[in-house]
Amino acid sequence: MADLSILAKAAKRVSMDDIYVSLDALKDQQAADFRHLSERIDNLGSQVNQRIDTVNQRIDNLSQKIDSQIGEVRQEIGQLNRRFDTVVQMLFDLSKQISNQKNQ
């Protein structure tokens, strides 16, 4: 009977050792999986940041182009306003001349 008790304790001890070894292996695997996921998250974050930087650069370039074109349009509007003022002044002068000729 004592032999069975010793055998049962030994079997229990071997089983507990196996459980602890298995738990340690699971912890190691979990740590490795966590490291892998952390690296993937860091890589994806880096890629996202690079893409955001690229988009921001494109937006800045477009903004500069738009500002430049707006400046050109403003210059053209200024030239058209000056031409319009000239035409209006010429019409006013013609109107005066016609009015003076009628009065004479």
Order of alpha helices (4+ residues) and beta strands (2+ residues): alpha
